[in-house]
Amino acid sequence: MSTVTLPTTPAPPPAPGPDWLPTPGTYAVAPGLSVAELTARLGPLPTLRGRMTLAGASLTVAADPDPALSTLRIDLDSGSLRTGRLLGDGRLRGRRGLYAERHPLLTFVSRRIEPAAGGKRLDVPGDLVVRGVPIATTLRLRVVEPTEDRLLVVGRAEAPYHPLSRATGFALPRTTAPASRLRLLVAAEFA
């Protein structure tokens, strides 16, 4: 038995940066290809649900694989919150709610982006800024479709309602059933 050595082509060098994110650079959310939803929950049951407009979002992928160097920022338009309830919308956007007149944006700012489940999920610890007060939370994203030049994700962040309410002054309308936590759901395509 003899051995035959076949010529091979060397593999291209790996692209710098983390392989679970697009190539290094700054990506913006694709207009019209995003959804944001704020939900008040009591146990597993939603007590109030409303859609918000994504005012802007940016994903910055660093060339260094250090998770602290890549960042994510999501800005939601507080004045765009719509629940479909006649009495609920105005109160949620008003002085006792998000106070959209004074705080036009509900913002999530990351501290780092960490891969989970082999890059199929991203854990993004950061601050959800409600009425100007940062609330520590983790945005857990599922990577739906990663490519070299875009990233499609869907995920959620949760914050306990009562500590959030005490820290920010945010209150749900009295016509709403009580809540134990608020959940922010985000689906976005970064390109």
Disulfide bonds with the S-S distance in Angstrom:
none
